[in-house]
Amino acid sequence: MKKVIVIGATSGIGKGLAEYYSANGWIVGVTGRRENLLQELKQNNKNIYTKSFDILSLDSAAKLLELINEMQGVDLAIISSGIGFVNHNLDPEVELNTAQTNAIGFTRMADFLYGYFNTQGYGHLAAISSIASIRGIYMCPAYSASKAYVSTYLEALRSKAVKEKKKIKVSTILPGFVDTPLLGKDTPTFWKSEVKTVVKQITTSLRRKRRKIYVTRRWRWVTFIWRLLPSYIHERIL
Ligand SMILES: NC(=O)c1ccc[n+]([C@@H]2O[C@H](COP(=O)([O-])OP(=O)(O)OC[C@H]3O[C@@H](n4cnc5c(N)ncnc54)[C@H](OP(=O)(O)O)[C@@H]3O)[C@@H](O)[C@H]2O)c1
C-alpha cells in the first residue's frame, strides 16, 4: 500500500486530499494543531494515522518523524498547512504570523521531508503555494510574499534533486480561489472552486509527478498574462 502524509489536514484542501487518498486505498498520515478534528478524520476514514503539532514548534520535525515511523515509511508528503488574511491596515501581528507560518513553518517541514527522502533513497514532496505568489498583492502583502517564498524554495529543492541525481520529485501546487475556511468573508473572490474539484485535479497531477500544478487549470493562463502585466497596470488592479 502506498503511503502519504498530509500536513495541515484538519480542514479545507488538506482534509479533502486526506479523504481522497484514504478512499483510494492509501495509508494516510494527517497532521494539524486541532487534535479533535484529526480524531474525527480517523473515525470517518480508513487507514488514518494522526499526529497533532504546530509546524512552528521546535519539535515539529521530531513529531513528523514519529508519525512516519508509526506508518513505517512515506512515499508522498503534501504540505498544505498555511494561513492567509486580508490585511489592509498592515496589522503587524497578522503579517508576522503569516510570514512565520507560511515561510518558516513550511521550511521546517520541507527540509525535514527532503532529508528523509534523501536518506530513504526516493520520495515525492509537494506543497501548496498559491496563485497569489505570482505578484505582490496590496491587500495581503505577507500572504503573497510568503507564497512566492514557497514557490521559489520548492524550485530550488527541485533543482537540488536533479543536480544531485536524487530520486526525489518536487511538486508546487498553485490554487486559485478555493471554497475553504481560509477565505474570509472580506476576501474578494471569483472563479471559486469546490475542494472536491481541486482535489481531483491535484491528485491526478501528482500521480503524473508534475512540477507545477495550477488548480483549476485555467489559472495557468491567468497567471501567464498577470506576470506580463506592466507594473503601472498591476499597481492599479492588485
Ligand atoms: N482556499 C484558497 O482559496 C487557497 C488558495 C490558494 C492557496 N491556498 C493554500 O492552500 C493551503 C490550504 O489552505 P485551505 O484553503 O485548505 O485552508 P484551511 O481550511 O484554513 O486549512 C489550513 C490548514 O493548515 C493548518 N495549519 C495552519 N497553521 C498551522 C500551524 N501553525 N501548524 C500546523 N498546521 C497549521 C490548519 O490546521 P490547524 O488549524 O488544525 O492547525 C489547517 O488544517 C494553504 O497553504 C493555503 O495558503 C488556499
The ligand as an SDF file (V2000), in Angstrom:
LIG
                    3D

 48 52  0  0  0  0  0  0  0  0999 V2000
   -8.5110   28.4320   -0.0820 N   0  0  0  0  0  0  0  0  0  0  0  0
   -7.9170   29.0870   -1.0410 C   0  0  0  0  0  0  0  0  0  0  0  0
   -8.5420   29.8450   -1.8010 O   0  0  0  0  0  0  0  0  0  0  0  0
   -6.4360   28.8960   -1.2780 C   0  0  0  0  0  0  0  0  0  0  0  0
   -5.8880   29.4270   -2.4590 C   0  0  0  0  0  0  0  0  0  0  0  0
   -4.5340   29.2830   -2.7100 C   0  0  0  0  0  0  0  0  0  0  0  0
   -3.7290   28.5900   -1.8100 C   0  0  0  0  0  0  0  0  0  0  0  0
   -4.2830   28.0830   -0.6680 N   0  0  0  0  0  0  0  0  0  0  0  0
   -3.3800   27.3800    0.2600 C   0  0  0  0  0  0  0  0  0  0  0  0
   -3.8490   26.0750    0.4590 O   0  0  0  0  0  0  0  0  0  0  0  0
   -3.4080   25.5890    1.7250 C   0  0  0  0  0  0  0  0  0  0  0  0
   -4.6050   25.0120    2.4760 C   0  0  0  0  0  0  0  0  0  0  0  0
   -5.4770   26.0710    2.7620 O   0  0  0  0  0  0  0  0  0  0  0  0
   -7.0570   25.8760    2.9190 P   0  0  0  0  0  0  0  0  0  0  0  0
   -7.7080   26.8310    1.9960 O   0  0  0  0  0  0  0  0  0  0  0  0
   -7.3780   24.4370    2.8490 O   0  0  0  0  0  0  0  0  0  0  0  0
   -7.2200   26.4990    4.3870 O   0  0  0  0  0  0  0  0  0  0  0  0
   -7.7640   25.8890    5.7560 P   0  0  0  0  0  0  0  0  0  0  0  0
   -9.0470   25.1640    5.5360 O   0  0  0  0  0  0  0  0  0  0  0  0
   -7.7410   27.0350    6.7020 O   0  0  0  0  0  0  0  0  0  0  0  0
   -6.6440   24.8120    6.1710 O   0  0  0  0  0  0  0  0  0  0  0  0
   -5.3900   25.1980    6.6580 C   0  0  0  0  0  0  0  0  0  0  0  0
   -4.7310   24.0100    7.3350 C   0  0  0  0  0  0  0  0  0  0  0  0
   -3.4290   24.4270    7.7800 O   0  0  0  0  0  0  0  0  0  0  0  0
   -3.2470   24.0030    9.1100 C   0  0  0  0  0  0  0  0  0  0  0  0
   -2.3600   24.9260    9.8130 N   0  0  0  0  0  0  0  0  0  0  0  0
   -2.3840   26.2780    9.7980 C   0  0  0  0  0  0  0  0  0  0  0  0
   -1.4350   26.7740   10.5950 N   0  0  0  0  0  0  0  0  0  0  0  0
   -0.7950   25.7060   11.1460 C   0  0  0  0  0  0  0  0  0  0  0  0
    0.2720   25.5650   12.0690 C   0  0  0  0  0  0  0  0  0  0  0  0
    0.8950   26.6220   12.6070 N   0  0  0  0  0  0  0  0  0  0  0  0
    0.6680   24.3180   12.3910 N   0  0  0  0  0  0  0  0  0  0  0  0
    0.0540   23.2390   11.8750 C   0  0  0  0  0  0  0  0  0  0  0  0
   -0.9590   23.2940   10.9820 N   0  0  0  0  0  0  0  0  0  0  0  0
   -1.3800   24.5280   10.6340 C   0  0  0  0  0  0  0  0  0  0  0  0
   -4.6550   24.0120    9.7190 C   0  0  0  0  0  0  0  0  0  0  0  0
   -4.7260   23.0950   10.8060 O   0  0  0  0  0  0  0  0  0  0  0  0
   -4.9060   23.5240   12.3440 P   0  0  0  0  0  0  0  0  0  0  0  0
   -5.6200   24.8400   12.3760 O   0  0  0  0  0  0  0  0  0  0  0  0
   -5.6860   22.3960   12.9360 O   0  0  0  0  0  0  0  0  0  0  0  0
   -3.5270   23.6020   12.8670 O   0  0  0  0  0  0  0  0  0  0  0  0
   -5.4870   23.5050    8.5410 C   0  0  0  0  0  0  0  0  0  0  0  0
   -5.5320   22.1170    8.5550 O   0  0  0  0  0  0  0  0  0  0  0  0
   -2.7700   26.7950    2.4470 C   0  0  0  0  0  0  0  0  0  0  0  0
   -1.3650   26.7100    2.3260 O   0  0  0  0  0  0  0  0  0  0  0  0
   -3.2890   27.9820    1.6600 C   0  0  0  0  0  0  0  0  0  0  0  0
   -2.4260   29.0900    1.7090 O   0  0  0  0  0  0  0  0  0  0  0  0
   -5.6120   28.2020   -0.3810 C   0  0  0  0  0  0  0  0  0  0  0  0
  1  2  1  0
  2  3  2  0
  2  4  1  0
  4  5  1  0
  4 48  2  0
  5  6  2  0
  6  7  1  0
  7  8  2  0
  8  9  1  0
  8 48  1  0
  9 10  1  0
  9 46  1  0
 10 11  1  0
 11 12  1  0
 11 44  1  0
 12 13  1  0
 13 14  1  0
 14 15  2  0
 14 16  1  0
 14 17  1  0
 17 18  1  0
 18 19  2  0
 18 20  1  0
 18 21  1  0
 21 22  1  0
 22 23  1  0
 23 24  1  0
 23 42  1  0
 24 25  1  0
 25 26  1  0
 25 36  1  0
 26 27  1  0
 26 35  1  0
 27 28  2  0
 28 29  1  0
 29 30  1  0
 29 35  2  0
 30 31  1  0
 30 32  2  0
 32 33  1  0
 33 34  2  0
 34 35  1  0
 36 37  1  0
 36 42  1  0
 37 38  1  0
 38 39  2  0
 38 40  1  0
 38 41  1  0
 42 43  1  0
 44 45  1  0
 44 46  1  0
 46 47  1  0
M  CHG  2   8   1  16  -1
M  END
$$$$
